[in-house]
């Protein structure tokens, strides 16, 4: 099974994982790598590398980052050629949920596409949707 | 490989709060255990039954009817399992 790592600042990853449990239940082969206050890139790099190595059962690991350009992102950039990982930034709940439910039937490259699509599709303006419905009602059939 | 026959069945959703996140996830997780291509249709809108985002975007409410369509080697079994799940109200009221 493809492993999942959320690498983020502070305790964000813990929150995402706990929330995902409420919706899809406990997921196997998933870990967090947290950048703590005052922690440097070398220490984070070691933690991420260890986490990937312990989760990679041969099918690779998808690493989800909170912020493109932040330390977890910079550290992952240095590891993409060294480890069998796909790294996607901008993690949100839709992205995580979709990956959890689809990873058994996808390979690592396909899972990257799932992550990108779900992350983007999960962002909507509710006001825009309401405005669209209202204008459709006004126009009639 | 596309199979010629598509199997479909229409069901009415009976749990009070509709297809919110948790039952949607149960539905999608069940769909993902099958090889068949599975779609769900509500009032002409069709989505991938294997996607939580897709199912949630249908905004299925209590008493809404949806049609589950499956195409593939395990289509019959998939429809049966998914219909059973809907009829069980996902273990809710």
gemmi code that builds the backbone of each chain (N, CA, C; Angstrom):
import gemmi

chains = {
    "A": [
        ("UNK", (0.833, -1.205, 0.000), (0.000, 0.000, 0.000), (0.873, 1.263, 0.000)),
        ("UNK", (0.470, 2.223, -0.822), (1.210, 3.491, -0.887), (1.093, 4.210, 0.463)),
        ("UNK", (2.204, 4.720, 0.952), (2.187, 5.436, 2.224), (1.764, 6.890, 2.037)),
        ("UNK", (1.255, 7.494, 3.103), (0.876, 8.906, 3.070), (1.593, 9.625, 4.214)),
        ("UNK", (2.251, 10.739, 3.867), (2.873, 11.565, 4.908), (2.345, 12.985, 4.750)),
        ("UNK", (1.956, 13.596, 5.849), (1.653, 15.024, 5.808), (2.810, 15.725, 6.500)),
        ("UNK", (3.505, 16.580, 5.761), (4.629, 17.333, 6.315), (4.227, 18.801, 6.357)),
        ("UNK", (4.126, 19.332, 7.571), (3.580, 20.681, 7.701), (4.143, 21.397, 8.926)),
        ("UNK", (3.845, 22.680, 8.989), (4.249, 23.494, 10.137), (3.326, 23.217, 11.323)),
        ("UNK", (3.917, 23.224, 12.511), (3.119, 23.109, 13.742), (2.340, 21.815, 13.806)),
        ("UNK", (1.094, 21.899, 14.272), (0.305, 20.690, 14.512), (-0.794, 20.489, 13.484)),
        ("UNK", (-0.647, 21.147, 12.341), (-1.671, 21.058, 11.310), (-1.934, 19.609, 10.871)),
        ("UNK", (-0.857, 18.847, 10.686), (-1.054, 17.484, 10.155), (-1.850, 16.610, 11.113)),
        ("UNK", (-1.581, 16.797, 12.413), (-2.310, 16.004, 13.410), (-3.807, 16.282, 13.290)),
        ("UNK", (-4.136, 17.564, 13.159), (-5.538, 17.973, 13.031), (-6.194, 17.367, 11.805)),
        ("UNK", (-5.480, 17.397, 10.682), (-6.036, 16.840, 9.437), (-6.281, 15.339, 9.575)),
        ("UNK", (-5.318, 14.652, 10.169), (-5.461, 13.202, 10.297), (-6.603, 12.842, 11.245)),
        ("UNK", (-6.684, 13.558, 12.370), (-7.781, 13.284, 13.315), (-9.133, 13.532, 12.644)),
        ("UNK", (-9.219, 14.616, 11.866), (-10.474, 14.933, 11.186), (-10.810, 13.879, 10.129)),
        ("UNK", (-9.798, 13.427, 9.413), (-10.049, 12.408, 8.380), (-10.593, 11.127, 9.010)),
        ("UNK", (-10.164, 10.836, 10.244), (-10.651, 9.627, 10.933), (-12.144, 9.685, 11.179)),
        ("UNK", (-12.650, 10.886, 11.451), (-14.092, 11.045, 11.679), (-14.880, 10.667, 10.442)),
        ("UNK", (-14.292, 10.887, 9.280), (-15.033, 10.701, 8.024), (-14.753, 9.351, 7.368)),
        ("UNK", (-13.498, 8.987, 7.243), (-13.192, 7.720, 6.556), (-12.638, 6.636, 7.481)),
        ("UNK", (-12.586, 6.935, 8.777), (-12.066, 5.949, 9.721), (-10.549, 5.945, 9.742)),
        ("UNK", (-10.001, 5.037, 10.542), (-8.557, 4.965, 10.682), (-7.904, 4.474, 9.382)),
        ("UNK", (-6.858, 5.154, 8.941), (-6.161, 4.725, 7.722), (-4.775, 4.194, 8.082)),
        ("UNK", (-4.428, 3.066, 7.476), (-3.117, 2.462, 7.707), (-2.030, 3.220, 6.962)),
        ("UNK", (-0.794, 3.001, 7.384), (0.350, 3.475, 6.621), (0.325, 4.978, 6.347)),
        ("UNK", (0.076, 5.733, 7.409), (-0.006, 7.183, 7.282), (0.765, 7.788, 8.457)),
        ("UNK", (1.516, 8.862, 8.188), (2.308, 9.467, 9.260), (2.373, 10.977, 9.097)),
        ("UNK", (2.780, 11.636, 10.170), (2.960, 13.084, 10.103), (4.428, 13.418, 10.339)),
        ("UNK", (4.875, 14.482, 9.684), (6.211, 15.010, 9.961), (6.007, 16.499, 10.235)),
        ("UNK", (6.189, 16.878, 11.490), (5.890, 18.258, 11.887), (7.152, 19.097, 12.011)),
        ("UNK", (7.099, 20.289, 11.439), (8.181, 21.249, 11.655), (7.832, 22.044, 12.901)),
        ("UNK", (8.612, 21.821, 13.955), (8.311, 22.473, 15.224), (9.006, 23.826, 15.309)),
        ("UNK", (8.550, 24.644, 16.227), (9.114, 25.978, 16.386), (10.618, 25.876, 16.676)),
        ("UNK", (11.411, 26.601, 15.922), (12.859, 26.625, 16.155), (13.602, 25.473, 15.489)),
        ("UNK", (12.884, 24.563, 14.857), (13.533, 23.410, 14.237), (14.129, 23.789, 12.874)),
        ("UNK", (15.302, 23.275, 12.576), (15.973, 23.612, 11.321), (15.689, 22.610, 10.220)),
        ("UNK", (16.087, 22.943, 8.990), (15.834, 22.056, 7.847), (16.529, 20.701, 7.938)),
        ("UNK", (17.746, 20.663, 8.524), (18.466, 19.373, 8.582), (17.692, 18.358, 9.407)),
        ("UNK", (17.191, 18.828, 10.545), (16.450, 17.944, 11.436), (15.167, 17.467, 10.752)),
        ("UNK", (14.502, 18.391, 10.061), (13.263, 18.019, 9.368), (13.546, 17.031, 8.242)),
        ("UNK", (14.658, 17.261, 7.549), (15.044, 16.371, 6.455), (15.237, 14.945, 6.985)),
        ("UNK", (15.923, 14.825, 8.118), (16.143, 13.501, 8.704), (14.824, 12.835, 9.073)),
        ("UNK", (13.934, 13.619, 9.670), (12.646, 13.058, 10.103), (11.826, 12.592, 8.897)),
        ("UNK", (11.849, 13.421, 7.848), (11.061, 13.083, 6.659), (11.618, 11.828, 5.986)),
        ("UNK", (12.946, 11.788, 5.887), (13.581, 10.635, 5.238), (13.259, 9.347, 6.003)),
        ("UNK", (13.370, 9.417, 7.317), (13.069, 8.237, 8.151), (11.619, 7.807, 7.976)),
        ("UNK", (10.732, 8.807, 7.965), (9.299, 8.492, 7.838), (9.011, 7.826, 6.499)),
        ("UNK", (9.620, 8.350, 5.439), (9.405, 7.760, 4.105), (9.927, 6.326, 4.097)),
        ("UNK", (11.129, 6.138, 4.616), (11.721, 4.795, 4.597), (10.884, 3.794, 5.384)),
        ("UNK", (10.285, 4.251, 6.480), (9.490, 3.299, 7.266), (8.127, 3.028, 6.629)),
        ("UNK", (7.639, 3.947, 5.789), (6.312, 3.736, 5.180), (6.366, 3.116, 3.785)),
        ("UNK", (7.519, 3.200, 3.131), (7.594, 2.718, 1.754), (7.681, 1.197, 1.715)),
        ("UNK", (6.557, 0.590, 1.325), (6.516, -0.873, 1.249), (6.783, -1.328, -0.177)),
        ("UNK", (7.399, -0.459, -0.989), (7.716, -0.825, -2.369), (6.909, -0.051, -3.393)),
        ("UNK", (5.784, 0.508, -2.968), (4.925, 1.242, -3.907), (5.114, 2.752, -3.808)),
        ("UNK", (5.979, 3.174, -2.890), (6.256, 4.591, -2.756), (5.385, 5.279, -1.719)),
        ("UNK", (5.624, 6.587, -1.579), (4.930, 7.372, -0.549), (4.506, 8.702, -1.164)),
        ("UNK", (3.303, 9.143, -0.871), (2.887, 10.474, -1.298), (3.044, 11.422, -0.103)),
        ("UNK", (3.751, 12.519, -0.344), (4.018, 13.483, 0.725), (3.179, 14.730, 0.449)),
        ("UNK", (2.334, 15.084, 1.393), (1.461, 16.247, 1.239), (1.983, 17.382, 2.116)),
        ("UNK", (2.196, 18.530, 1.510), (2.778, 19.665, 2.227), (1.739, 20.740, 2.470)),
        ("UNK", (1.949, 21.525, 3.535), (0.995, 22.602, 3.798), (1.244, 23.816, 2.904)),
        ("UNK", (2.511, 24.150, 2.674), (2.797, 25.451, 2.067), (3.961, 25.362, 1.081)),
        ("UNK", (3.663, 25.616, -0.176), (4.719, 25.613, -1.192), (5.734, 26.701, -0.871)),
        ("UNK", (7.007, 26.333, -0.843), (8.057, 27.302, -0.562), (8.484, 27.338, 0.893)),
        ("UNK", (7.720, 26.696, 1.768), (8.107, 26.633, 3.183), (9.197, 25.587, 3.408)),
        ("UNK", (9.630, 25.441, 4.659), (10.716, 24.499, 4.943), (10.366, 23.047, 4.575)),
        ("UNK", (9.179, 22.528, 4.932), (8.870, 21.151, 4.525), (8.935, 20.984, 3.000)),
        ("UNK", (8.543, 22.028, 2.292), (8.578, 22.004, 0.835), (10.031, 22.018, 0.329)),
        ("UNK", (10.851, 22.876, 0.893), (12.258, 22.947, 0.466), (13.001, 21.651, 0.748)),
        ("UNK", (12.708, 21.072, 1.904), (13.366, 19.826, 2.295), (12.926, 18.681, 1.361)),
        ("UNK", (11.650, 18.641, 1.024), (11.147, 17.577, 0.133), (11.755, 17.684, -1.252)),
        ("UNK", (11.956, 18.915, -1.701), (12.542, 19.139, -3.026), (13.893, 18.432, -3.130)),
        ("UNK", (14.637, 18.472, -2.051), (15.958, 17.840, -2.053), (15.882, 16.316, -2.034)),
        ("UNK", (14.710, 15.788, -1.673), (14.593, 14.330, -1.529), (13.884, 13.635, -2.697)),
        ("UNK", (13.311, 14.410, -3.630), (12.504, 13.761, -4.684), (13.306, 12.846, -5.605)),
        ("UNK", (14.583, 13.123, -5.765), (15.397, 12.248, -6.625), (15.992, 11.082, -5.854)),
        ("UNK", (15.982, 11.204, -4.540), (16.626, 10.198, -3.705), (15.641, 9.107, -3.253)),
        ("UNK", (14.376, 9.504, -3.086), (13.377, 8.576, -2.544), (12.227, 8.398, -3.533)),
        ("UNK", (11.485, 7.311, -3.371), (10.328, 7.069, -4.246), (9.113, 7.807, -3.673)),
        ("UNK", (9.102, 9.126, -3.915), (8.015, 9.950, -3.377), (7.402, 10.839, -4.449)),
        ("UNK", (6.136, 11.140, -4.263), (5.462, 12.190, -5.025), (5.110, 13.247, -3.992)),
        ("UNK", (5.447, 14.481, -4.285), (5.223, 15.543, -3.300), (4.233, 16.565, -3.862)),
        ("UNK", (3.183, 16.832, -3.103), (2.150, 17.774, -3.540), (1.924, 18.797, -2.420)),
        ("UNK", (1.912, 20.071, -2.787), (1.697, 21.099, -1.755), (0.236, 21.516, -1.692)),
        ("UNK", (-0.093, 22.285, -0.661), (-1.458, 22.808, -0.511), (-2.441, 21.774, 0.016)),
        ("UNK", (-1.973, 20.938, 0.933), (-2.860, 19.866, 1.439), (-4.138, 20.463, 2.044)),
        ("UNK", (-5.244, 19.839, 1.724), (-6.505, 20.189, 2.375), (-7.286, 18.893, 2.608)),
        ("UNK", (-8.403, 19.004, 3.290), (-9.147, 17.793, 3.650), (-9.657, 17.015, 2.429)),
        ("UNK", (-10.224, 17.690, 1.417), (-10.646, 16.933, 0.234), (-9.503, 16.125, -0.391)),
        ("UNK", (-8.327, 16.741, -0.476), (-7.162, 16.052, -1.052), (-6.829, 14.810, -0.231)),
        ("UNK", (-6.778, 14.973, 1.074), (-6.408, 13.853, 1.937), (-7.444, 12.724, 1.867)),
        ("UNK", (-8.715, 13.072, 1.949), (-9.770, 12.049, 1.922), (-9.752, 11.271, 0.612)),
        ("UNK", (-9.617, 11.990, -0.470), (-9.648, 11.340, -1.780), (-8.452, 10.387, -1.943)),
        ("UNK", (-7.312, 10.801, -1.446), (-6.130, 9.937, -1.522), (-6.333, 8.679, -0.682)),
        ("UNK", (-6.879, 8.859, 0.512), (-7.082, 7.701, 1.392), (-8.004, 6.676, 0.717)),
        ("UNK", (-9.107, 7.139, 0.121), (-10.045, 6.164, -0.448), (-9.590, 5.602, -1.792)),
        ("UNK", (-8.697, 6.294, -2.475), (-8.319, 5.826, -3.811), (-6.955, 5.144, -3.893)),
        ("UNK", (-6.183, 5.186, -2.825), (-4.794, 4.742, -2.984), (-4.646, 3.251, -3.281)),
        ("UNK", (-5.619, 2.445, -2.848), (-5.487, 1.002, -3.082), (-5.581, 0.653, -4.572)),
        ("UNK", (-6.271, 1.496, -5.335), (-6.477, 1.156, -6.750), (-5.638, 2.008, -7.702)),
        ("UNK", (-4.692, 2.784, -7.152), (-3.890, 3.668, -8.010), (-2.400, 3.418, -7.774)),
        ("UNK", (-1.595, 3.746, -8.791), (-0.154, 3.763, -8.533), (0.246, 5.178, -8.097)),
        ("UNK", (1.519, 5.341, -7.749), (1.951, 6.616, -7.146), (1.750, 7.810, -8.083)),
        ("UNK", (2.034, 7.610, -9.352), (1.865, 8.705, -10.333), (0.389, 9.091, -10.486)),
        ("UNK", (-0.469, 8.070, -10.515), (-1.909, 8.339, -10.627), (-2.425, 9.056, -9.380)),
        ("UNK", (-1.860, 8.671, -8.242), (-2.295, 9.275, -6.982), (-1.931, 10.767, -6.927)),
        ("UNK", (-0.835, 11.105, -7.563), (-0.457, 12.523, -7.663), (-1.570, 13.311, -8.367)),
        ("UNK", (-2.103, 12.746, -9.459), (-3.182, 13.416, -10.191), (-4.450, 13.521, -9.345)),
        ("UNK", (-4.719, 12.455, -8.579), (-5.880, 12.472, -7.680), (-5.730, 13.622, -6.683)),
        ("UNK", (-4.529, 13.759, -6.134), (-4.274, 14.803, -5.132), (-4.460, 16.198, -5.718)),
        ("UNK", (-3.889, 16.409, -6.895), (-3.983, 17.736, -7.523), (-5.437, 18.083, -7.842)),
        ("UNK", (-6.140, 17.105, -8.396), (-7.530, 17.355, -8.795), (-8.413, 17.625, -7.567)),
        ("UNK", (-8.299, 16.743, -6.558), (-9.166, 16.869, -5.379), (-8.870, 18.152, -4.612)),
        ("UNK", (-7.590, 18.486, -4.497), (-7.210, 19.704, -3.785), (-7.823, 20.926, -4.428)),
        ("UNK", (-7.765, 20.968, -5.770), (-8.300, 22.136, -6.489), (-9.824, 22.148, -6.495)),
        ("UNK", (-10.419, 20.974, -6.748), (-11.884, 20.886, -6.821), (-12.565, 21.144, -5.479)),
        ("UNK", (-11.802, 20.954, -4.403), (-12.373, 21.136, -3.070), (-12.526, 22.597, -2.692)),
        ("UNK", (-12.006, 23.480, -3.529), (-12.085, 24.911, -3.214), (-13.186, 25.544, -4.059)),
        ("UNK", (-14.213, 26.020, -3.408), (-15.366, 26.606, -4.116), (-15.804, 27.870, -3.393)),
        ("UNK", (-16.356, 28.794, -4.141), (-17.034, 29.924, -3.519), (-18.499, 29.547, -3.357)),
        ("UNK", (-18.930, 29.398, -2.125), (-20.324, 29.037, -1.867), (-21.233, 30.171, -2.348)),
        ("UNK", (-20.791, 31.422, -2.169), (-21.598, 32.553, -2.650), (-21.816, 32.481, -4.156)),
        ("UNK", (-20.753, 32.138, -4.894), (-20.886, 32.018, -6.355), (-21.927, 30.965, -6.726)),
        ("UNK", (-21.902, 29.835, -5.980), (-22.846, 28.756, -6.263), (-24.272, 29.228, -6.000)),
        ("UNK", (-24.467, 29.901, -4.860), (-25.804, 30.404, -4.513), (-26.263, 31.430, -5.554)),
        ("UNK", (-25.348, 32.323, -5.951), (-25.696, 33.339, -6.962), (-26.110, 32.689, -8.281)),
        ("UNK", (-25.387, 31.610, -8.661), (-25.685, 30.916, -9.918), (-27.079, 30.278, -9.860)),
        ("UNK", (-27.359, 29.621, -8.725), (-28.675, 28.969, -8.573), (-29.779, 30.024, -8.615)),
        ("UNK", (-29.550, 31.136, -7.909), (-30.565, 32.203, -7.881), (-30.838, 32.764, -9.275)),
        ("UNK", (-29.759, 32.949, -10.066), (-29.964, 33.521, -11.396), (-30.652, 32.513, -12.318)),
        ("UNK", (-30.393, 31.209, -12.088), (-31.072, 30.178, -12.887), (-32.577, 30.151, -12.588)),
        ("UNK", (-32.895, 30.328, -11.295), (-34.309, 30.334, -10.888), (-35.012, 31.545, -11.515)),
        ("UNK", (-34.331, 32.694, -11.483), (-34.906, 33.931, -12.023), (-35.190, 33.810, -13.523)),
        ("UNK", (-34.210, 33.198, -14.239), (-34.372, 33.053, -15.684), (-35.470, 32.070, -16.063)),
        ("UNK", (-35.682, 31.114, -15.202), (-36.713, 30.094, -15.447), (-36.290, 29.085, -16.499)),
        ("UNK", (-37.151, 28.084, -16.774), (-36.775, 27.041, -17.714), (-36.800, 27.518, -19.184)),
    ],
    "B": [
        ("UNK", (-11.156, -3.017, -20.235), (-12.075, -3.418, -21.288), (-13.513, -3.025, -20.936)),
        ("UNK", (-14.196, -2.415, -21.854), (-15.598, -2.019, -21.627), (-16.495, -3.225, -21.793)),
        ("UNK", (-17.323, -3.459, -20.811), (-18.304, -4.522, -20.969), (-19.528, -3.925, -21.637)),
        ("UNK", (-20.230, -4.768, -22.345), (-21.372, -4.271, -23.100), (-22.536, -3.883, -22.208)),
        ("UNK", (-22.683, -4.673, -21.145), (-23.876, -4.441, -20.341), (-23.587, -3.579, -19.128)),
        ("UNK", (-24.381, -2.553, -18.998), (-24.302, -1.717, -17.810), (-25.464, -2.124, -16.914)),
        ("UNK", (-25.168, -2.274, -15.639), (-26.239, -2.619, -14.716), (-26.574, -1.371, -13.920)),
        ("UNK", (-27.862, -1.112, -13.741), (-28.195, 0.050, -12.926), (-29.405, -0.205, -12.048)),
        ("UNK", (-29.446, 0.524, -10.966), (-30.593, 0.400, -10.060), (-30.845, 1.742, -9.389)),
        ("UNK", (-32.115, 2.089, -9.269), (-32.461, 3.359, -8.628), (-32.866, 3.094, -7.184)),
        ("UNK", (-32.335, 3.900, -6.288), (-32.666, 3.749, -4.863), (-33.056, 5.097, -4.277)),
        ("UNK", (-33.814, 5.029, -3.210), (-34.204, 6.244, -2.501), (-33.399, 6.326, -1.206)),
        ("UNK", (-32.825, 7.491, -0.966), (-32.017, 7.666, 0.242), (-32.934, 7.922, 1.433)),
        ("UNK", (-32.751, 7.154, 2.497), (-33.716, 7.226, 3.593), (-33.175, 7.825, 4.894)),
        ("UNK", (-31.846, 7.951, 4.993), (-31.373, 8.507, 6.277), (-31.621, 10.010, 6.332)),
        ("UNK", (-32.058, 10.447, 7.522), (-32.585, 11.808, 7.709), (-31.691, 12.929, 7.208)),
        ("UNK", (-30.387, 12.829, 7.486), (-29.528, 13.974, 7.166), (-28.924, 13.913, 5.763)),
        ("UNK", (-29.315, 12.909, 4.979), (-28.828, 12.835, 3.604), (-27.412, 12.289, 3.512)),
        ("UNK", (-26.852, 12.464, 2.322), (-25.524, 11.892, 2.068), (-24.441, 12.895, 2.455)),
        ("UNK", (-24.263, 13.087, 3.758), (-23.219, 14.006, 4.232), (-21.883, 13.263, 4.272)),
        ("UNK", (-20.857, 13.896, 4.824), (-19.487, 13.384, 4.666), (-19.296, 11.911, 5.058)),
        ("UNK", (-19.793, 11.516, 6.220), (-19.496, 10.160, 6.672), (-20.177, 9.079, 5.821)),
        ("UNK", (-21.501, 9.175, 5.597), (-22.096, 8.174, 4.702), (-21.556, 8.242, 3.271)),
        ("UNK", (-21.233, 9.443, 2.805), (-20.633, 9.559, 1.464), (-19.321, 8.788, 1.427)),
        ("UNK", (-18.537, 8.922, 2.490), (-17.253, 8.211, 2.551), (-17.466, 6.699, 2.592)),
        ("UNK", (-18.499, 6.252, 3.335), (-18.789, 4.808, 3.384), (-19.156, 4.292, 1.993)),
        ("UNK", (-19.963, 5.066, 1.309), (-20.404, 4.700, -0.040), (-19.197, 4.596, -0.984)),
        ("UNK", (-18.346, 5.630, -0.938), (-17.176, 5.693, -1.816), (-16.169, 4.585, -1.479)),
        ("UNK", (-15.991, 4.328, -0.187), (-15.060, 3.269, 0.201), (-15.555, 1.913, -0.285)),
        ("UNK", (-16.857, 1.699, -0.220), (-17.419, 0.448, -0.731), (-17.234, 0.371, -2.249)),
        ("UNK", (-17.546, 1.471, -2.942), (-17.390, 1.490, -4.410), (-15.954, 1.190, -4.818)),
        ("UNK", (-15.005, 1.692, -4.028), (-13.594, 1.500, -4.360), (-13.106, 0.068, -4.175)),
        ("UNK", (-13.922, -0.783, -3.565), (-13.496, -2.178, -3.426), (-13.816, -2.979, -4.698)),
        ("UNK", (-14.496, -2.358, -5.665), (-14.847, -3.054, -6.905), (-14.032, -2.548, -8.088)),
        ("UNK", (-13.829, -3.438, -9.045), (-13.049, -3.079, -10.231), (-13.900, -2.298, -11.232)),
        ("UNK", (-15.195, -2.547, -11.236), (-16.093, -1.929, -12.217), (-16.047, -0.410, -12.165)),
        ("UNK", (-16.392, 0.186, -13.309), (-16.593, 1.626, -13.330), (-17.983, 1.862, -12.728)),
        ("UNK", (-18.057, 2.717, -11.736), (-19.347, 2.930, -11.070), (-19.670, 4.428, -11.053)),
        ("UNK", (-20.879, 4.760, -11.467), (-21.319, 6.154, -11.488), (-22.611, 6.278, -10.693)),
        ("UNK", (-22.860, 7.481, -10.197), (-24.125, 7.745, -9.520), (-24.781, 8.939, -10.188)),
        ("UNK", (-26.064, 8.806, -10.475), (-26.766, 9.895, -11.158), (-27.916, 10.419, -10.323)),
        ("UNK", (-28.006, 11.733, -10.248), (-29.174, 12.362, -9.603), (-29.652, 13.488, -10.506)),
        ("UNK", (-30.856, 13.436, -10.910), (-31.474, 14.466, -11.764), (-30.568, 14.891, -12.928)),
        ("UNK", (-30.057, 13.897, -13.637), (-29.268, 14.175, -14.831), (-27.799, 14.459, -14.579)),
        ("UNK", (-27.425, 14.676, -13.323), (-26.009, 14.912, -13.033), (-25.362, 13.585, -12.632)),
        ("UNK", (-24.265, 13.248, -13.311), (-23.625, 11.965, -13.062), (-22.213, 12.169, -12.515)),
        ("UNK", (-21.883, 11.439, -11.445), (-20.542, 11.583, -10.850), (-19.898, 10.215, -10.615)),
        ("UNK", (-18.596, 10.233, -10.421), (-17.815, 9.036, -10.122), (-18.145, 8.562, -8.705)),
        ("UNK", (-18.622, 7.330, -8.593), (-18.986, 6.791, -7.277), (-17.764, 6.517, -6.416)),
        ("UNK", (-16.578, 6.590, -7.022), (-15.361, 6.298, -6.259), (-14.697, 7.569, -5.746)),
        ("UNK", (-15.378, 8.709, -5.884), (-14.810, 9.979, -5.437), (-15.690, 10.637, -4.378)),
        ("UNK", (-15.122, 10.928, -3.229), (-15.887, 11.592, -2.158), (-16.379, 12.957, -2.638)),
        ("UNK", (-15.487, 13.688, -3.322), (-15.872, 15.000, -3.846), (-17.051, 14.882, -4.798)),
        ("UNK", (-16.990, 13.864, -5.656), (-18.054, 13.639, -6.632), (-19.377, 13.388, -5.938)),
        ("UNK", (-19.378, 12.440, -5.005), (-20.618, 12.078, -4.315), (-21.153, 13.267, -3.510)),
        ("UNK", (-20.272, 13.961, -2.809), (-20.729, 15.113, -2.016), (-21.322, 16.198, -2.911)),
        ("UNK", (-20.780, 16.333, -4.136), (-21.256, 17.399, -5.016), (-22.687, 17.142, -5.507)),
        ("UNK", (-23.172, 15.908, -5.357), (-24.560, 15.615, -5.743), (-25.564, 16.173, -4.731)),
        ("UNK", (-25.086, 16.461, -3.515), (-25.939, 16.986, -2.445), (-27.234, 16.181, -2.305)),
        ("UNK", (-27.081, 14.881, -2.073), (-28.244, 14.005, -1.965), (-28.899, 14.183, -0.590)),
        ("UNK", (-30.195, 14.486, -0.615), (-30.921, 14.672, 0.638), (-31.866, 13.504, 0.881)),
        ("UNK", (-32.402, 13.459, 2.083), (-33.347, 12.409, 2.446), (-34.511, 12.404, 1.446)),
        ("UNK", (-34.890, 11.210, 1.015), (-35.981, 11.002, 0.050), (-35.608, 11.272, -1.406)),
        ("UNK", (-34.386, 11.733, -1.668), (-33.923, 11.878, -3.054), (-33.704, 10.489, -3.657)),
        ("UNK", (-33.950, 10.394, -4.948), (-33.663, 9.142, -5.656), (-32.363, 9.285, -6.441)),
        ("UNK", (-31.526, 8.262, -6.371), (-30.309, 8.257, -7.183), (-30.238, 6.937, -7.947)),
        ("UNK", (-29.585, 6.981, -9.105), (-29.398, 5.756, -9.867), (-27.917, 5.380, -9.833)),
        ("UNK", (-27.669, 4.149, -9.407), (-26.299, 3.659, -9.353), (-26.077, 2.814, -10.605)),
        ("UNK", (-25.012, 3.112, -11.338), (-24.723, 2.393, -12.582), (-23.335, 1.769, -12.481)),
        ("UNK", (-23.228, 0.515, -12.875), (-21.929, -0.144, -12.831), (-21.654, -0.870, -14.127)),
        ("UNK", (-20.403, -0.842, -14.508), (-19.984, -1.463, -15.747), (-18.659, -2.191, -15.508)),
        ("UNK", (-18.663, -3.522, -15.631), (-17.424, -4.264, -15.418), (-17.706, -5.652, -14.897)),
        ("UNK", (-16.628, -6.381, -14.646), (-16.774, -7.795, -14.303), (-17.528, -8.039, -12.985)),
        ("UNK", (-17.379, -7.112, -12.035), (-18.048, -7.323, -10.747), (-19.221, -6.352, -10.553)),
        ("UNK", (-19.786, -5.896, -11.660), (-20.842, -4.869, -11.613), (-22.053, -5.301, -10.782)),
        ("UNK", (-22.461, -6.546, -10.974), (-23.665, -7.020, -10.291), (-23.492, -6.981, -8.773)),
        ("UNK", (-22.351, -7.490, -8.349), (-22.036, -7.512, -6.923), (-21.911, -6.087, -6.360)),
        ("UNK", (-21.320, -5.211, -7.148), (-21.126, -3.818, -6.721), (-22.471, -3.142, -6.489)),
        ("UNK", (-23.376, -3.308, -7.448), (-24.705, -2.698, -7.314), (-25.407, -3.239, -6.069)),
        ("UNK", (-25.312, -4.554, -5.892), (-25.997, -5.163, -4.743), (-25.470, -4.578, -3.422)),
        ("UNK", (-24.138, -4.510, -3.306), (-23.527, -4.006, -2.066), (-23.893, -2.540, -1.822)),
        ("UNK", (-23.856, -1.738, -2.882), (-24.119, -0.299, -2.721), (-25.594, -0.033, -2.406)),
        ("UNK", (-26.469, -0.780, -3.052), (-27.902, -0.617, -2.775), (-28.202, -1.042, -1.328)),
        ("UNK", (-27.604, -2.159, -0.903), (-27.776, -2.609, 0.482), (-27.333, -1.529, 1.462)),
        ("UNK", (-26.207, -0.892, 1.135), (-25.663, 0.140, 2.017), (-26.631, 1.322, 2.134)),
        ("UNK", (-27.172, 1.748, 1.005), (-28.132, 2.861, 1.019), (-29.366, 2.452, 1.810)),
        ("UNK", (-29.862, 1.247, 1.567), (-31.061, 0.782, 2.270), (-30.839, 0.615, 3.773)),
        ("UNK", (-29.593, 0.386, 4.161), (-29.286, 0.239, 5.594), (-29.204, 1.598, 6.276)),
        ("UNK", (-29.410, 2.664, 5.521), (-29.331, 4.053, 6.011), (-27.943, 4.363, 6.587)),
        ("UNK", (-26.958, 3.617, 6.179), (-25.580, 3.830, 6.626), (-25.465, 3.728, 8.156)),
        ("UNK", (-26.350, 2.960, 8.737), (-26.327, 2.803, 10.189), (-26.836, 4.023, 10.943)),
        ("UNK", (-27.492, 4.936, 10.196), (-28.014, 6.141, 10.851), (-29.534, 6.062, 10.962)),
        ("UNK", (-30.111, 7.146, 11.467), (-31.581, 7.192, 11.584), (-32.216, 7.557, 10.266)),
    ],
}
model = gemmi.Model(1)
for chain_id, residues in chains.items():
    chain = gemmi.Chain(chain_id)
    for i, (resn, *xyz) in enumerate(residues, 1):
        res = gemmi.Residue()
        res.name, res.seqid = resn, gemmi.SeqId(i, " ")
        for name, pos in zip(("N", "CA", "C"), xyz):
            atom = gemmi.Atom()
            atom.name, atom.element = name, gemmi.Element(name[0])
            atom.pos, atom.b_iso = gemmi.Position(*pos), 0.0
            res.add_atom(atom)
        chain.add_residue(res)
    model.add_chain(chain)
structure = gemmi.Structure()
structure.add_model(model)
structure.setup_entities()
